[in-house]
């Protein structure tokens, strides 16, 4: 967004963050605090495919006073397929499932925000308040697993939006997916920020006994106040650690993802997060450096200026030092871990802490030899 770009330049100039904040306020792109209460995004820019842009201004009729707060809306989506394939060398899986589109957790740094542009919606507040549910996901999954020649490999869930976000309590799509995977003996790896995952311990523990399930909890910070501002509707850090303990006690292989690491804001907590997760029962760990692709960059910058204006220049300077001077570098091999001295330092700190705690000493691979091939239907029906 042009307004955020100009504000970013001002933040690094003589005016500093105060002038940058004033510029954004005057531009009309920022939403009033009383309207986005409980949300992280402070702007709701149009998607990159839209021919128009949104600006808030007073038309003289005091109509702005009548605007209601943003409320979560859920629409039903009916996709033709449910398994998404990828060929990225940066990640360990080649297929995934997303039971929902958009995420009510509202993590301000979420790299999936730009996907809402494909729906004609904003990656800002729309992403966390206008959601899509896929209630046919389990049926579609069973159908795809039944195709001739299907080769089982671990399905990752929670890669684009959180499968255990608050609306899962009502829709229960994730539980239905797990029931299908258990019945078919198919391996699954789950990543979530929600303690709601403990609801499905019964299924996950049975699958884990057969070597079919792993769960990773993403913990960004242990600071509850920071988490409330940055991930407003995700489970608190304490509840995530408690979820790790419950899953581990149930015999489910559990890991912690220190993700994303935000330099100058959360990177100093990495060792404490690993210590706490290990004490709770995690046996594997990973990390990802903050990514700011496409529309995520202006949304994160606006958030940083609103909540941590005094740290803005420091945080953005460190981010760019790991991205060849840019906000984001999408090159494979760099986008997850970054490059340069600061990225190297974070990597070494992680390795030292993980080794000290015994994390990643043994990485458990999930089994694919228990996959149940669907029985073929009879070729000819009986005559009446």
VMD Tcl script that draws the C-alpha trace (Angstrom):
set ca {
  {0.00 0.00 0.00}
  {1.33 3.40 -0.99}
  {0.34 5.02 2.33}
  {2.28 2.45 4.35}
  {5.29 2.73 2.04}
  {5.41 6.49 2.61}
  {4.98 5.99 6.36}
  {7.82 3.46 6.37}
  {10.13 5.99 4.69}
  {9.10 8.61 7.24}
  {9.79 6.24 10.13}
  {13.41 5.95 8.99}
  {13.72 9.69 8.42}
  {13.82 12.69 10.69}
  {10.15 12.42 11.63}
  {10.54 8.94 13.07}
  {7.57 6.82 14.10}
  {5.43 9.73 15.29}
  {5.25 11.20 11.82}
  {4.69 7.75 10.27}
  {1.71 7.12 12.55}
  {0.27 10.55 11.79}
  {0.57 9.94 8.06}
  {-1.33 6.66 8.28}
  {-4.04 8.22 10.43}
  {-4.53 11.07 7.97}
  {-4.64 8.73 4.96}
  {-7.87 7.10 6.13}
  {-6.66 3.50 5.73}
  {-6.51 2.78 9.45}
  {-9.65 1.45 11.17}
  {-10.86 2.98 14.41}
  {-9.82 0.97 17.51}
  {-13.41 0.56 18.69}
  {-14.35 -1.17 15.44}
  {-11.59 -3.78 15.39}
  {-11.52 -4.54 19.11}
  {-10.10 -8.02 19.70}
  {-8.47 -8.14 16.26}
  {-4.84 -7.61 15.28}
  {-5.05 -6.02 11.82}
  {-5.59 -2.28 11.98}
  {-6.18 -1.88 8.25}
  {-8.42 -3.63 5.73}
  {-6.79 -2.93 2.35}
  {-8.32 -4.21 -0.86}
  {-6.80 -7.36 -2.30}
  {-4.15 -6.98 -4.97}
  {-6.56 -8.15 -7.68}
  {-9.24 -5.55 -6.90}
  {-9.65 -2.45 -9.12}
  {-10.62 -0.20 -6.20}
  {-9.12 0.60 -2.78}
  {-10.79 1.35 0.56}
  {-10.37 4.61 2.47}
  {-12.26 5.76 5.56}
  {-13.33 9.40 5.57}
  {-15.99 11.53 7.21}
  {-18.63 12.55 4.66}
  {-20.13 15.13 7.01}
  {-23.19 13.06 7.95}
  {-21.57 11.49 11.02}
  {-22.18 8.08 9.44}
  {-18.89 6.73 10.79}
  {-20.40 6.71 14.28}
  {-23.02 4.20 13.12}
  {-20.60 1.60 11.78}
  {-20.73 -1.63 13.81}
  {-17.66 -3.54 15.06}
  {-16.30 -6.27 12.84}
  {-17.98 -9.60 13.58}
  {-16.91 -13.05 12.48}
  {-18.91 -14.28 9.49}
  {-18.68 -17.82 8.16}
  {-19.64 -18.97 4.67}
  {-19.76 -22.54 3.43}
  {-17.26 -23.38 0.69}
  {-17.77 -26.43 -1.52}
  {-14.45 -27.30 -3.17}
  {-14.08 -30.11 -5.69}
  {-10.98 -31.52 -3.98}
  {-9.56 -31.21 -0.49}
  {-5.92 -32.37 -0.76}
  {-3.55 -29.62 -1.89}
  {-0.23 -30.62 -3.47}
  {3.06 -28.71 -3.43}
  {6.59 -29.21 -4.73}
  {8.45 -26.79 -2.48}
  {11.90 -28.03 -1.38}
  {11.63 -25.85 1.76}
  {9.03 -28.01 3.49}
  {8.92 -31.66 4.45}
  {5.48 -32.56 3.06}
  {4.03 -32.70 -0.43}
  {0.32 -32.60 0.46}
  {-1.89 -30.76 2.91}
  {-5.49 -30.12 3.91}
  {-7.07 -26.82 4.94}
  {-10.52 -27.34 6.52}
  {-11.05 -23.58 6.58}
  {-10.10 -20.50 4.57}
  {-9.14 -17.46 6.65}
  {-8.36 -17.73 10.36}
  {-10.08 -16.21 13.36}
  {-6.88 -16.35 15.41}
  {-5.94 -13.18 13.55}
  {-2.15 -13.49 13.86}
  {-0.92 -10.21 12.42}
  {2.14 -11.82 10.80}
  {0.26 -14.74 9.14}
  {1.82 -15.49 5.75}
  {-1.52 -16.92 4.54}
  {-3.30 -13.56 4.61}
  {-2.72 -12.84 0.88}
  {-4.79 -15.92 -0.05}
  {-7.95 -13.98 0.83}
  {-7.30 -11.79 -2.20}
  {-8.31 -14.72 -4.40}
  {-11.79 -14.46 -2.85}
  {-12.09 -10.73 -3.58}
  {-11.58 -9.97 0.12}
  {-8.99 -8.09 2.13}
  {-5.95 -9.77 3.67}
  {-6.49 -7.43 6.62}
  {-9.54 -7.64 8.87}
  {-11.47 -9.66 6.29}
  {-8.97 -12.51 6.66}
  {-9.75 -12.86 10.36}
  {-13.45 -12.01 10.28}
  {-14.83 -13.34 6.96}
  {-14.15 -17.06 7.06}
  {-14.98 -20.04 4.86}
  {-15.71 -23.53 6.19}
  {-15.52 -26.74 4.15}
  {-18.03 -29.15 5.78}
  {-17.62 -31.69 2.94}
  {-13.90 -32.05 3.66}
  {-14.09 -35.52 5.23}
  {-16.24 -36.93 2.41}
  {-13.93 -35.44 -0.24}
  {-10.90 -36.82 1.60}
  {-12.28 -40.35 1.66}
  {-13.08 -40.06 -2.03}
  {-9.55 -38.91 -2.91}
  {-7.92 -41.60 -0.77}
  {-10.01 -44.17 -2.69}
  {-8.66 -43.23 -6.12}
  {-6.74 -45.89 -8.00}
  {-3.00 -45.55 -7.57}
  {-3.12 -43.26 -4.53}
  {0.22 -43.45 -2.69}
  {0.02 -42.54 1.02}
  {2.40 -39.98 2.46}
  {2.00 -37.76 5.51}
  {-0.77 -35.19 5.11}
  {0.01 -31.89 6.83}
  {-2.88 -29.97 8.39}
  {-2.53 -26.44 9.72}
  {-0.17 -25.16 7.06}
  {-2.30 -22.29 5.73}
  {-4.98 -21.72 8.37}
  {-5.36 -23.23 11.82}
  {-7.63 -26.32 11.79}
  {-8.46 -25.74 15.47}
  {-9.46 -22.08 15.25}
  {-12.53 -21.14 17.35}
  {-15.17 -22.02 14.73}
  {-13.98 -25.65 14.81}
  {-15.91 -25.99 18.07}
  {-19.10 -25.62 16.05}
  {-18.21 -27.19 12.71}
  {-16.03 -30.11 13.93}
  {-14.59 -30.55 10.44}
  {-11.14 -31.42 11.75}
  {-12.49 -34.22 13.92}
  {-14.33 -35.72 10.95}
  {-11.10 -35.60 8.91}
  {-9.23 -37.41 11.68}
  {-11.92 -40.09 11.80}
  {-11.40 -40.75 8.07}
  {-7.61 -40.82 8.40}
  {-7.79 -43.21 11.35}
  {-10.13 -45.57 9.53}
  {-7.87 -45.57 6.46}
  {-4.61 -45.90 8.41}
  {-3.22 -42.71 6.88}
  {-0.44 -40.64 8.57}
  {-1.07 -37.02 9.55}
  {1.00 -34.16 10.95}
  {-0.79 -31.25 12.64}
  {0.40 -27.72 13.40}
  {-1.77 -25.48 15.58}
  {-1.79 -22.57 18.04}
  {-4.93 -23.83 19.75}
  {-5.43 -25.89 22.90}
  {-8.62 -27.21 21.25}
  {-6.43 -29.93 19.74}
  {-6.66 -31.72 23.10}
  {-10.34 -32.40 22.36}
  {-9.20 -35.02 19.83}
  {-6.70 -36.77 22.07}
  {-8.77 -39.94 21.91}
  {-8.33 -40.27 18.14}
  {-4.79 -38.92 18.04}
  {-3.56 -41.25 20.78}
  {-4.93 -44.30 18.95}
  {-3.29 -43.13 15.73}
  {-0.03 -42.40 17.55}
  {0.09 -45.97 18.88}
  {0.12 -47.08 15.25}
  {2.73 -44.49 14.25}
  {0.23 -42.40 12.31}
  {0.09 -39.02 14.07}
  {2.31 -36.15 15.23}
  {1.31 -32.73 16.60}
  {3.26 -29.47 16.74}
  {2.23 -26.47 18.83}
  {3.41 -23.09 17.56}
  {4.61 -20.81 20.36}
  {5.69 -17.33 19.29}
  {6.11 -15.67 22.68}
  {5.60 -16.41 26.38}
  {4.57 -12.80 27.01}
  {0.80 -12.97 27.42}
  {0.28 -9.25 26.72}
  {2.31 -9.40 23.49}
  {0.48 -12.56 22.42}
  {-2.88 -10.85 23.03}
  {-1.93 -7.99 20.71}
  {-0.20 -10.14 18.08}
  {-2.37 -13.30 18.08}
  {-5.59 -12.02 19.67}
  {-7.82 -15.09 19.39}
  {-5.26 -17.87 19.62}
  {-4.82 -19.83 22.85}
  {-2.61 -18.14 25.42}
  {1.03 -19.31 25.59}
  {0.32 -21.06 28.91}
  {-2.56 -23.05 27.40}
  {-0.40 -24.09 24.45}
  {2.28 -25.41 26.79}
  {-0.41 -27.24 28.75}
  {-1.67 -28.75 25.48}
  {1.86 -30.01 24.78}
  {1.88 -31.68 28.21}
  {-1.51 -33.35 27.70}
  {-0.64 -34.60 24.23}
  {2.73 -35.89 25.35}
  {1.21 -37.64 28.38}
  {-1.23 -39.36 26.01}
  {1.67 -40.82 24.05}
  {1.33 -38.51 21.05}
  {4.68 -37.37 19.55}
  {4.66 -33.64 20.20}
  {6.95 -30.86 19.04}
  {7.19 -27.09 19.42}
  {7.53 -24.60 16.59}
  {9.15 -21.32 17.59}
  {7.43 -19.59 14.71}
  {7.71 -17.00 13.58}
  {10.74 -15.51 15.25}
  {10.41 -11.72 15.01}
  {13.87 -10.13 15.29}
  {14.08 -7.37 17.85}
  {10.71 -8.34 19.35}
  {10.52 -12.06 20.19}
  {13.91 -13.52 19.25}
  {15.24 -13.09 22.80}
  {12.60 -15.56 24.02}
  {13.68 -18.50 21.87}
  {15.66 -20.31 24.59}
  {12.88 -19.83 27.18}
  {10.26 -21.17 24.78}
  {12.37 -24.26 24.04}
  {13.03 -24.81 27.77}
  {9.33 -24.53 28.63}
  {8.16 -26.75 25.78}
  {10.75 -29.41 26.60}
  {9.67 -29.39 30.25}
  {6.07 -29.85 29.06}
  {7.01 -32.94 27.05}
  {7.99 -31.78 23.56}
  {10.68 -33.95 22.00}
  {11.16 -32.18 18.69}
  {11.46 -28.51 17.75}
  {11.76 -26.19 14.79}
  {11.79 -22.49 13.99}
  {10.87 -20.12 11.17}
  {12.00 -16.53 10.70}
  {9.23 -13.95 10.16}
  {8.00 -13.83 6.56}
  {6.30 -10.74 5.09}
  {5.07 -11.69 1.60}
  {2.82 -9.42 -0.48}
  {0.09 -7.74 1.62}
  {1.44 -9.08 4.93}
  {4.19 -6.45 4.99}
  {1.95 -3.33 5.23}
  {-0.37 -5.04 7.73}
  {2.56 -5.96 9.99}
  {4.19 -2.53 9.62}
  {0.98 -0.76 10.60}
  {0.64 -3.06 13.65}
  {4.24 -2.42 14.65}
  {3.80 1.34 14.39}
  {0.64 1.22 16.51}
  {1.99 -0.98 19.30}
  {5.80 -0.63 19.25}
  {6.66 2.64 17.48}
  {9.93 2.96 19.39}
  {11.10 -0.41 18.05}
  {9.94 0.06 14.46}
  {13.27 1.02 12.89}
  {15.19 -1.63 14.82}
  {12.80 -4.49 13.96}
  {12.48 -3.58 10.28}
  {16.24 -3.07 9.94}
  {16.91 -6.55 11.31}
  {14.26 -8.09 9.05}
  {15.82 -6.48 6.00}
  {19.31 -7.52 7.07}
  {18.13 -11.14 6.70}
  {16.28 -10.54 3.41}
  {18.96 -8.88 1.26}
  {17.67 -5.41 2.18}
  {14.05 -6.23 1.33}
  {11.00 -6.90 3.45}
  {10.82 -10.43 2.05}
  {12.87 -12.77 -0.11}
  {10.87 -15.64 -1.62}
  {13.88 -17.62 -2.85}
  {13.86 -21.27 -1.80}
  {16.38 -21.91 0.92}
  {16.07 -18.34 2.24}
  {12.40 -17.65 2.86}
  {12.07 -19.80 6.00}
  {15.42 -19.10 7.71}
  {16.68 -15.88 6.19}
  {20.32 -15.15 5.35}
  {23.18 -13.08 6.72}
  {24.89 -12.76 10.13}
  {21.74 -12.23 12.21}
  {19.95 -15.20 10.65}
  {23.09 -17.30 11.19}
  {23.18 -16.27 14.86}
  {19.55 -17.28 15.41}
  {20.21 -20.63 13.75}
  {23.21 -21.36 15.96}
  {21.32 -20.34 19.12}
  {18.52 -22.71 18.17}
  {20.91 -25.59 17.48}
  {22.76 -25.11 20.79}
  {19.54 -24.95 22.83}
  {17.98 -27.92 21.06}
  {21.11 -30.01 21.62}
  {21.31 -29.01 25.28}
  {17.70 -30.06 25.84}
  {17.93 -33.25 23.79}
  {15.37 -32.03 21.29}
  {15.43 -33.60 17.81}
  {17.70 -36.37 19.11}
  {15.29 -38.81 17.50}
  {12.89 -37.78 14.78}
  {10.00 -40.19 14.52}
  {8.84 -40.87 10.99}
  {5.20 -41.71 10.45}
  {4.21 -45.02 8.90}
  {2.54 -45.49 5.53}
  {2.34 -49.28 5.48}
  {-0.98 -49.38 7.33}
  {-2.93 -47.59 4.63}
  {-6.22 -49.34 3.88}
  {-7.12 -49.41 0.20}
  {-10.82 -48.87 -0.40}
  {-12.77 -51.94 -1.40}
  {-13.84 -51.80 -5.03}
  {-17.54 -51.75 -5.77}
  {-19.01 -54.74 -7.61}
  {-18.88 -54.29 -11.37}
  {-22.45 -55.40 -12.01}
  {-25.53 -54.84 -9.94}
  {-27.95 -57.67 -9.32}
  {-30.98 -57.68 -11.55}
  {-34.25 -57.06 -9.81}
}
mol new
graphics top color blue
foreach p $ca { graphics top sphere $p radius 0.5 }
foreach p [lrange $ca 0 end-1] q [lrange $ca 1 end] { graphics top cylinder $p $q radius 0.2 }
display resetview
